[in-house]
């Protein structure tokens, strides 16, 4: 680079020298031709003046060219710098546009998913209302029908206990439906209250079994055996939790198991606590649940058979209530199932429930 600059300066210097000599020659020739009578001293003065003017002009243009070249180089460098900055800004702008585009696409996907979820929930609510109408009408019709028979007196005396039992069972079904709706609303609103007490698990399991033994006539599958796992019979396990809610969890899961089990057994039990947690389970030998339905089984209004003509009745709130109660007590619930072999609902609870600092 330095050699190129040096050659350029020498070339310009030679051109200036040749140009100056040529101009001096032209000048001397013109002076002798135009002013032959001029004296030698006057000639020298004119020559010196001419050379000084010529040198000044040549120097001015020479340094002007250098200044212009430096200015051009400076402007060129500035332009290159601005071009680099502009290129960098374009890259950043492209990246920003690309990120915004991806974010917009993701937002659109999320909105579409939310819309589909809302539409699905709306459809489920519609199905739920249809099912609820059916579930409420059935026990009400039975209550009103047999009440009218008793009121009219047109029955045999031996039928009165039967009719009274039917009215009682239908009233219990209706009350259970109302309780499920109220419980689901309380859980969703965060208004469910927890009352802690010491619970001896073996006593609780026996209490649950006695409850279902007395209530077995409500099920048409009397061949299904309900048993408590005997591996913890000799263990005096105690948990500090809300007894009524723990019992409700088991009752809902057992009702669900009876509803979908036509033969075999339903087993309930618990395992000794690990890391201050007890692990409970309800297993059955029922029809099982398809794998595609496992992820949504605890959602509200969801049932495996989702139509008003389904074989198994229910509001679709039972398992969502179970999940809400388990989480309220500080635990987690999961399910595993095999079609035709049965299902296992298992959940963990801390050995001592910690009350929330800021309950709603």
C-alpha positions as CSV (number, residue, x, y, z in Angstrom):
1,X,0.0,0.0,0.0
2,X,2.8,2.4,0.9
3,X,4.7,1.6,-2.4
4,X,1.5,2.5,-4.4
5,X,1.1,5.8,-2.5
6,X,4.8,6.6,-3.0
7,X,4.6,5.8,-6.8
8,X,1.6,8.1,-7.1
9,X,3.4,11.0,-5.4
10,X,6.5,10.6,-7.7
11,X,4.2,10.4,-10.7
12,X,2.5,13.6,-9.8
13,X,5.8,15.3,-9.0
14,X,7.2,14.4,-12.5
15,X,4.0,15.6,-14.1
16,X,4.3,18.9,-12.3
17,X,8.0,19.2,-13.3
18,X,7.3,18.5,-16.9
19,X,4.3,20.8,-17.0
20,X,6.3,23.6,-15.3
21,X,9.2,23.2,-17.8
22,X,6.8,23.2,-20.7
23,X,5.1,26.3,-19.4
24,X,8.5,28.0,-18.9
25,X,9.5,27.2,-22.4
26,X,6.2,28.5,-23.8
27,X,6.6,31.6,-21.6
28,X,10.2,32.3,-22.7
29,X,9.3,31.8,-26.3
30,X,6.3,34.1,-26.1
31,X,8.3,36.7,-24.2
32,X,11.1,36.9,-26.8
33,X,8.5,36.9,-29.6
34,X,6.1,39.5,-28.1
35,X,8.6,41.7,-26.2
36,X,12.0,41.5,-28.0
37,X,13.0,44.9,-26.8
38,X,12.6,44.1,-23.1
39,X,15.7,44.5,-20.9
40,X,17.3,41.5,-19.1
41,X,16.4,42.7,-15.6
42,X,12.8,43.3,-16.5
43,X,12.8,39.9,-18.1
44,X,14.1,38.3,-14.9
45,X,11.6,40.1,-12.8
46,X,8.7,39.0,-15.0
47,X,10.1,35.5,-15.1
48,X,10.4,35.3,-11.3
49,X,6.9,36.8,-10.9
50,X,5.5,34.3,-13.4
51,X,7.3,31.3,-11.7
52,X,6.0,32.4,-8.3
53,X,2.5,32.7,-9.5
54,X,2.7,29.5,-11.4
55,X,4.2,27.7,-8.3
56,X,1.5,29.1,-6.1
57,X,-1.2,28.0,-8.5
58,X,0.3,24.5,-9.0
59,X,0.8,24.1,-5.2
60,X,-2.7,25.2,-4.6
61,X,-4.2,22.7,-7.0
62,X,-1.8,20.0,-5.7
63,X,-2.7,20.5,-2.1
64,X,-6.4,20.9,-3.1
65,X,-6.2,17.5,-4.8
66,X,-4.7,16.0,-1.7
67,X,-7.4,17.6,0.5
68,X,-10.1,16.4,-1.9
69,X,-8.6,12.9,-1.8
70,X,-8.5,12.9,2.0
71,X,-12.0,14.2,2.1
72,X,-13.1,11.6,-0.4
73,X,-11.4,8.9,1.6
74,X,-13.0,10.1,4.8
75,X,-16.4,10.3,3.3
76,X,-15.8,6.8,1.8
77,X,-14.8,5.4,5.2
78,X,-17.8,7.1,6.7
79,X,-20.1,5.7,4.0
80,X,-18.6,2.2,4.5
81,X,-19.1,2.6,8.3
82,X,-22.7,3.7,7.8
83,X,-23.2,0.9,5.3
84,X,-22.0,-1.6,7.9
85,X,-24.2,-0.1,10.6
86,X,-27.1,-0.2,8.2
87,X,-26.4,-3.8,7.4
88,X,-26.2,-4.6,11.1
89,X,-29.5,-2.7,11.7
90,X,-31.1,-4.6,8.9
91,X,-30.0,-7.9,10.4
92,X,-31.3,-6.8,13.8
93,X,-34.5,-5.7,12.2
94,X,-34.9,-9.0,10.4
95,X,-34.3,-10.8,13.6
96,X,-36.8,-8.7,15.4
97,X,-39.3,-9.2,12.6
98,X,-38.6,-12.9,12.7
99,X,-39.0,-13.1,16.5
100,X,-42.2,-11.0,16.3
101,X,-43.5,-13.2,13.5
102,X,-42.8,-16.4,15.5
103,X,-44.4,-14.8,18.6
104,X,-47.4,-13.8,16.5
105,X,-47.7,-17.3,15.1
106,X,-47.4,-18.8,18.6
107,X,-50.0,-16.4,19.9
108,X,-52.3,-17.3,17.0
109,X,-51.8,-21.0,17.7
110,X,-52.5,-20.4,21.4
111,X,-55.6,-18.4,20.6
112,X,-56.8,-21.1,18.2
113,X,-56.2,-23.7,20.9
114,X,-57.9,-21.6,23.5
115,X,-60.8,-21.1,21.1
116,X,-61.1,-24.8,20.4
117,X,-60.8,-25.5,24.2
118,X,-63.5,-23.0,24.9
119,X,-65.8,-24.5,22.2
120,X,-65.0,-28.0,23.5
121,X,-65.9,-26.8,27.1
122,X,-69.0,-25.2,25.8
123,X,-70.0,-28.4,24.1
124,X,-69.2,-30.3,27.3
125,X,-71.3,-27.9,29.3
126,X,-74.2,-28.5,26.9
127,X,-73.8,-32.2,27.3
128,X,-73.5,-31.8,31.0
129,X,-76.8,-29.9,31.2
130,X,-78.5,-32.6,29.1
131,X,-77.1,-35.3,31.4
132,X,-77.9,-33.3,34.5
133,X,-81.5,-32.9,33.4
134,X,-81.6,-36.7,32.9
135,X,-79.9,-37.4,36.2
136,X,-82.3,-35.1,38.2
137,X,-85.5,-36.2,36.4
138,X,-84.9,-39.9,37.0
139,X,-84.9,-39.8,40.8
140,X,-87.5,-37.1,40.9
141,X,-89.9,-39.1,38.7
142,X,-89.4,-42.1,40.9
143,X,-89.9,-40.1,44.1
144,X,-93.1,-38.4,42.7
145,X,-94.4,-41.7,41.2
146,X,-94.1,-43.8,44.3
147,X,-95.2,-40.9,46.6
148,X,-98.4,-40.7,44.5
149,X,-98.9,-44.4,44.9
150,X,-98.5,-44.2,48.7
151,X,-100.7,-41.1,48.8
152,X,-103.5,-42.8,46.9
153,X,-103.5,-45.8,49.2
154,X,-103.7,-48.2,46.2
155,X,-101.0,-50.6,47.2
156,X,-100.6,-53.7,49.2
157,X,-99.2,-53.3,52.7
158,X,-96.2,-55.5,52.0
159,X,-95.2,-53.1,49.2
160,X,-94.9,-50.0,51.5
161,X,-91.3,-50.9,52.7
162,X,-90.3,-51.4,49.1
163,X,-91.7,-48.1,47.9
164,X,-90.3,-46.3,50.9
165,X,-86.9,-47.8,50.1
166,X,-87.1,-46.7,46.5
167,X,-88.1,-43.2,47.5
168,X,-85.2,-43.1,50.0
169,X,-82.6,-44.3,47.5
170,X,-83.8,-41.8,44.8
171,X,-83.7,-39.0,47.4
172,X,-80.1,-40.0,48.2
173,X,-79.2,-40.0,44.5
174,X,-80.7,-36.6,44.1
175,X,-79.0,-35.3,47.2
176,X,-75.7,-36.7,45.9
177,X,-76.1,-34.9,42.6
178,X,-76.7,-31.6,44.4
179,X,-73.8,-32.2,46.7
180,X,-71.5,-32.9,43.7
181,X,-72.5,-29.6,42.1
182,X,-72.0,-27.6,45.3
183,X,-68.6,-29.3,46.0
184,X,-67.4,-28.6,42.4
185,X,-68.5,-25.0,42.8
186,X,-66.7,-24.6,46.1
187,X,-63.5,-26.2,44.9
188,X,-63.5,-24.0,41.8
189,X,-64.1,-20.8,43.9
190,X,-61.5,-21.8,46.5
191,X,-64.1,-21.8,49.2
192,X,-63.6,-25.3,50.5
193,X,-62.6,-25.4,54.2
194,X,-60.2,-27.9,55.6
195,X,-60.7,-29.3,59.2
196,X,-57.7,-31.2,60.5
197,X,-57.8,-34.2,62.8
198,X,-56.0,-37.4,63.6
199,X,-57.3,-40.2,61.4
200,X,-56.5,-43.8,62.0
201,X,-56.4,-45.3,58.6
202,X,-57.5,-48.8,59.5
203,X,-60.6,-47.5,61.2
204,X,-61.4,-45.3,58.2
205,X,-61.1,-48.3,55.8
206,X,-63.4,-50.4,57.9
207,X,-65.9,-47.5,58.1
208,X,-65.9,-47.1,54.3
209,X,-66.4,-50.9,53.8
210,X,-69.4,-50.9,56.3
211,X,-70.9,-47.9,54.5
212,X,-70.8,-49.8,51.1
213,X,-72.0,-53.0,52.6
214,X,-75.1,-51.2,53.8
215,X,-75.5,-49.5,50.5
216,X,-74.8,-52.5,48.2
217,X,-78.5,-52.9,47.1
218,X,-78.1,-49.8,45.1
219,X,-75.7,-51.6,42.7
220,X,-76.8,-54.2,40.3
221,X,-73.4,-56.0,40.6
222,X,-73.6,-57.7,43.9
223,X,-71.0,-60.3,42.8
224,X,-68.3,-57.6,42.9
225,X,-66.2,-57.9,46.1
226,X,-65.1,-54.9,48.0
227,X,-62.0,-55.6,50.1
228,X,-59.3,-53.7,52.0
229,X,-55.7,-54.8,51.4
230,X,-54.7,-56.8,54.5
231,X,-51.0,-56.0,54.4
232,X,-51.5,-53.0,56.7
233,X,-54.1,-54.5,59.0
234,X,-51.5,-54.8,61.8
235,X,-50.2,-51.2,61.3
236,X,-51.5,-48.4,63.4
237,X,-51.1,-45.8,60.8
238,X,-52.2,-42.3,61.6
239,X,-52.5,-39.3,59.3
240,X,-53.4,-35.7,60.2
241,X,-55.8,-34.5,57.6
242,X,-59.5,-33.8,56.9
243,X,-61.2,-37.1,57.6
244,X,-64.5,-36.2,55.8
245,X,-62.7,-35.1,52.6
246,X,-60.4,-38.2,52.6
247,X,-63.5,-40.4,53.1
248,X,-65.3,-38.5,50.2
249,X,-62.3,-39.2,48.0
250,X,-62.5,-42.9,48.6
251,X,-66.3,-43.0,48.4
252,X,-66.3,-41.2,45.0
253,X,-63.5,-43.5,43.6
254,X,-65.3,-46.6,44.9
255,X,-68.7,-45.5,43.5
256,X,-66.9,-44.9,40.2
257,X,-65.3,-48.4,40.4
258,X,-68.7,-50.1,41.1
259,X,-70.2,-48.2,38.2
260,X,-67.8,-49.7,35.7
261,X,-67.1,-53.1,37.3
262,X,-69.5,-56.0,36.5
263,X,-67.5,-58.8,38.0
264,X,-64.4,-59.4,40.1
265,X,-63.3,-57.2,43.0
266,X,-62.5,-53.7,44.1
267,X,-59.6,-53.3,46.4
268,X,-58.7,-50.2,48.5
269,X,-55.6,-49.7,50.7
270,X,-52.5,-47.7,51.5
271,X,-48.8,-48.1,51.7
272,X,-46.6,-46.9,54.6
273,X,-45.5,-43.3,54.3
274,X,-42.3,-42.4,52.4
275,X,-40.8,-39.0,52.9
276,X,-43.8,-38.0,55.1
277,X,-46.3,-39.1,52.4
278,X,-48.9,-41.8,52.5
279,X,-49.8,-43.5,49.2
280,X,-53.5,-44.6,48.8
281,X,-55.2,-46.6,46.0
282,X,-58.5,-47.9,44.7
283,X,-58.2,-50.7,42.1
284,X,-60.9,-52.5,40.2
285,X,-61.4,-55.3,37.6
286,X,-63.8,-53.2,35.5
287,X,-64.0,-52.3,31.8
288,X,-60.9,-50.0,31.9
289,X,-60.2,-46.7,30.3
290,X,-58.8,-46.1,26.9
291,X,-55.3,-44.4,27.0
292,X,-56.5,-41.4,24.9
293,X,-59.0,-40.6,27.7
294,X,-56.6,-40.9,30.6
295,X,-55.3,-37.3,30.3
296,X,-58.8,-35.8,30.5
297,X,-60.5,-38.2,33.0
298,X,-60.2,-35.7,35.8
299,X,-61.6,-32.7,33.9
300,X,-65.0,-31.4,34.7
301,X,-68.0,-32.7,32.8
302,X,-65.9,-35.4,31.2
303,X,-67.2,-39.0,30.9
304,X,-65.9,-41.9,28.9
305,X,-69.5,-42.2,27.5
306,X,-70.5,-38.7,26.7
307,X,-74.1,-38.9,25.6
308,X,-77.5,-38.8,27.2
309,X,-78.1,-42.5,26.2
310,X,-75.0,-43.8,27.9
311,X,-75.2,-47.0,29.9
312,X,-73.5,-45.6,33.0
313,X,-75.2,-42.7,34.7
314,X,-73.4,-39.8,36.4
315,X,-72.8,-36.1,36.3
316,X,-69.2,-36.1,35.1
317,X,-68.1,-34.2,38.2
318,X,-67.1,-37.1,40.5
319,X,-63.4,-37.5,39.4
320,X,-62.9,-33.7,39.0
321,X,-64.1,-33.3,42.6
322,X,-61.7,-36.1,43.7
323,X,-58.8,-34.4,42.0
324,X,-59.7,-31.0,43.6
325,X,-60.0,-32.6,47.1
326,X,-56.6,-34.4,46.7
327,X,-54.9,-31.2,45.7
328,X,-56.7,-29.3,48.5
329,X,-55.1,-31.7,51.0
330,X,-51.7,-31.2,49.4
331,X,-51.5,-34.4,47.3
332,X,-51.4,-35.6,43.8
333,X,-53.6,-38.2,42.0
334,X,-52.9,-40.4,38.9
335,X,-54.6,-43.3,37.1
336,X,-53.4,-46.3,35.1
337,X,-55.7,-48.6,33.2
338,X,-55.9,-51.5,30.8
339,X,-59.0,-52.1,28.7
340,X,-60.8,-55.2,29.8
341,X,-58.6,-55.6,32.9
342,X,-59.4,-52.7,35.1
343,X,-58.1,-49.4,36.5
344,X,-56.0,-48.2,39.5
345,X,-56.5,-44.8,40.9
346,X,-53.6,-43.9,43.2
347,X,-53.0,-40.7,45.2
348,X,-50.5,-39.4,47.7
349,X,-51.2,-37.2,50.8
350,X,-48.8,-35.7,53.3
351,X,-48.8,-37.3,56.7
352,X,-49.7,-33.9,58.1
353,X,-51.6,-31.4,55.9
354,X,-50.2,-27.9,56.1
355,X,-52.9,-25.2,56.1
356,X,-52.5,-22.5,53.4
357,X,-51.2,-19.2,54.8
358,X,-53.8,-17.1,52.9
359,X,-56.9,-19.3,52.4
360,X,-59.5,-17.8,50.1
